[in-house]
Amino acid sequence: MPRALVDQEIAHQGLTRLDVVPDMHVRKDRMSELADAFVALPGGAGTLEEIFEQWTWAQLGIHEKPCGFLNVNGYFDPLLSMVNKMVEQGFMRQDYSQMLVVSDNIETLLRSFSEYRPPARKWSEKLPA
């Protein structure tokens, strides 16, 4: 948790471990380093920013960890429609949209994570001359 948030909010005291870091950049780096996978629960802009960063890093080959959405009550349906539109409009390859693991059931989501195989990373093939 960034120091500024620990100072401004109540940090949960019942955790087995709480890493206090200088800022959000260090927090996200540490989170990425420690995680085996990334799950977005329904949330706001910060939630989207964090899962999109990890999804982008996966596309770039910075990591090969799965990224998923726990789609409770269809919360992420509009976002997933936008992802499909990015593919339809030619702004994203289909295999990158398929990197996202989506389920409304946590057990199904986690099972899908165990079967996840990343596509080739972005720009790993040579572009046509």
Secondary structure, 3 states (H helix, E strand, C coil): CEHHHHHHCCCCCCCCCCCCECCHHHHHHHHHHHCCCEEECCCCHHHHHHHHHHHHHHHHCCCCCCEEEECHHHCCHHHHHHHHHHHHCCCCCHHHHCCEEEECCHHHHHHHHHCCCCCCCCCCCCCCC
